[in-house]
Amino acid sequence: MDHIKSKPIEIPSEGYFYPQGHPLSDGTVEIRHMTAADEDILTDQTLLQRNEAIDKLLENVIVEEGVELEDMLNGDVGGVMMAVRILAYGEEYPFELNCPVCSETTQDVVNLRDIESKSVPFEEYERNQTEFEFELPVTGNNVTFSLLTRGDIKQIRTELDRVKRSAQRDNRGRQRADSRQVSTNMTTRLRYLIDAIDGDESKTEIRRFVEKMPARDSRALREKVQEINPDLDLEFDFECYNCAHREWTQIPLDETFFFPTR
């Protein structure tokens, strides 16, 4: 594989929120071009069903020593994904979106090189900072939190899937007739974000606090995280060609991102 070209690419975080000495702290990561063997990963039904195809691909193409995909900030993973797609298939990305009003499918195309990293106020934080403090507006509690890594996202998905499967079975392991359950997506993500409440790092205390957190506090914390979380700006001005409905939405990034002509 030594003959396959590789190149350093810039990541959305600019390396700012990694510990000193981390290989990504310089703001770049070395990746190689995709191969036909890598394309096989994206058509592997087992990996697709497990939602693991993209991660497996990215693990293959990241060639910088010491860089583990699971340790990367999730927004930086998106930056790698974007660069890999451009190197493999070019900058034009045709995609489809269903109109939320009339349900018609609209086809569009974007130039991936026009997509930029979102604005983050790096100057307000110390370089190599990995934990952040935030005072909640209602309870006044001081929350210590960290930005989610790809590994965190995978653990959250695994936990949510486990809860969903459990809800579908009774105590004897039989399928329930009615397995509807309120999603725990919000509280699960908050538990993985928060490192401490007023200095208390107990997982039990964090879980208890999150479940009783006022909605206003939850929203304020999520907005704070969104403000400083490095990522790509994927907002897209969608217009339905059928009913002329317009709204800002997200450009879809999934397995089809690498097979745009299917």
N, C-alpha and C positions, 0 to 999 in steps of 0.2 A: 504493500500500500504506500510505500515511500514515494512513488512517482506521482501520486495524486496531489494536485496543487492545493496549497492552504494559504490563508491570509488572515491577518488580524482585523477584527471589526470592533467598532465602538459599541458600547452597551448603554442603555438608557440611564443607568445610575451613575455613569461616569466613574464608577468604582468608589463612589463617595461613602456608601454605607456598608463597606466591608471592613473587617478588622485589619489593622496595620500588618503588612506582610502577606496578606491573602493574595493569591495570584490574580484576582480580579480587581484589586484595589487601584491598579493603574488605569482602569476604565476600558480595557480592551480584552478580547479573548480570541485565541487562534482557532479557526475552524477550517475544515477542508471541504472541497466540492463533493456533492452527492454522487453516488455511483448507481449502476443498475441494481446492484445487490441491496443498496439502501432503499430503492423503490420497492423491492420485494417486501420490506418491512411494512410499508404503508398499505399493502394489499393482504397482509397476513390476518385472516379472520379472527384467530384467537387473540392476537394483540389488539385488534380493533374492538372486539367485544369487551376486553378488559380495559379499554381506554388507555392503552399503553403504547400504541404505535408511534405517536409523535415523540414521546420521551425516549423510546428506544432509538429512533432515528437521530435525535439530537445528541444522545450519549455517544453515538458512533462518529458524528461529524466534528464534535469538539475534541481537538487534539492537543490542547494546551495542558502541559503536565500539572497535576495537582488540582485541576478543576473538576469538581463533581457536580453534575446537573442538579442533584437534590439540594445542594448548598447555595445555588444561585437564587437571587431574588426573582420572584415570579415574572416581574416586568422585564428583567434582563433576558429571561428565557424567551419571551416574546420577541425581543430584539434579535436574538440568535435565529429564531425561526424565520423572521423576515429576511435576514441576510442569506440564509440557506436557500430560501425560495427564489430570491433574485439570482443567486449564483447558478442555480439549477435550471430555472425555466424562464428567466428574464423578469423584467420589471412590470409588465402588464398583467393584471390580475382580474379576469372576468369572473363574476359571481352572480348568484341569484338571491333575491330576498322576497319573502311573501309580504304583501301589503296587509297591515293590521286592520284596515278598514274594509276592503273588498275581497281580500284573500287571493287576489291575482298575483302571479309570479312576475317579478320585474327583473330583467337582466341589466347589469351595469358593468363598468370596468374602471379600475383605478390604476394609477401609476404608483407602484410601491415605493419608488424613490422619493415621492412627494410626502410620504408619511414620516413625520418627525417625532422625536421624543416629546412628551408633554413637559410643560414648564414646572420645575420643582425649585423651591426657594433654598437651594443648597447653602447659600451664604448665611442662613439663620442657624446652621448646625455645624458641628465640628466634623472635620473629615475623619473617617474611620469610626464614626458614631454608629452603634448598633442597637442601642436602647433609647427610648424617648419617653418623656414625661408629659402627662396631660391631666389637668384638673377638670373633673366632670362638672357641668354647669348646675345640675340639680342637687346631687348628693354632696358635692364638694370633695369627693374622694379623689386621691391622686393615683392615677393609673400609670404603670410602667408597661410599655409595649414594644414589640419588635415587629419589623416588616416580615410578611410571610415569604418563605422560600418555596421552591418547587416541591421540596420534600414535605413541607407543611401542607401544601395543597393536596398532595397525594394521600396523606394521612387523613385529611378532612373528608376526601371522597370515600376512602375506605370505611371510615366511621359511619358516614351517612348511608352508605350501601348496606353496612351491617345492621344498622337500625331499621332500614327499610325492609330487609329480608326478615328480620325478627318480627316485625309487625305483621308480616304476611303468614305467620305460623302461630298455632295455639300452643299450649303447654305440652302437648303430645307430638309436636312437630308437624301437625296437619295444616293444610292450607285453610286460612280463614275465609269465610264466605264474604265478609266485608273487611278488607285490610287497609281501609283509608286511615291515614294518620297525619297529624299536623307536622309539617317539615320542621326540623331542628337546624336548618342550614345556618340561620343567623347566629343563634347562640353557640353553635359549634365553632364557627369562624372566630367569634369573639374570644372563646376560650383558648384558641391557638394563638391569637394576637397578643393577649394579655399575659405579661410575665409576673406582675405583682399588683396587689391592691394595698395602697398605703404601706408599701414595703413588705407585705405578707405574700410570700411566693407559694403558699400552700395551694395545690391543685384543687383540693376540696373547697377552700375558701373562694378561689376564683370561680369555680363552677357555681357555687351558691350565690355569689355576687352577680354573675352574669344572668342567671335565671330570674333575679329580682331587679335587675337594672332598669330604671325608668327609660321609656322609649326615647325621651329627649336626650338623655345621656348616651344611649346607644347610638343615636344618629350623630351626635356631636363627635363622638370618638371615631366613628366610621368616616366622617367628613375630614377629620384631622389626618387619619391614615391616608385617605385618598389624596390629600393635599401634598404629602411628602413622599408618597410611594412612587418611585420611578417606573415609568411605563411608556409604551407607545401611545400616541394620540390617534386612536382608530375611529374617531367620530366622523360620520359620513352624512352628507345632506341627501337623504333619500327622497325621491319623488316617484310616485306610482304613475306609470304610463297609462293606466286604465282609468283611475278615478281622480288623478292629480293630487292625491293626499301627499303632504310633505311632513317630514320630521327628521330630527337628528337621531341617528342610530349607529350601531357599531359594525364595522366591517367584519364579517365572519372569518375566524381563524380556526379551522379544524382540519381533519384529514384531507378534505376536498381542496384545501388551500394549496396542496402540492399536486393535485390533479384537476386543474381548473377547467379543462375542456370536457370532462365527463358529463 
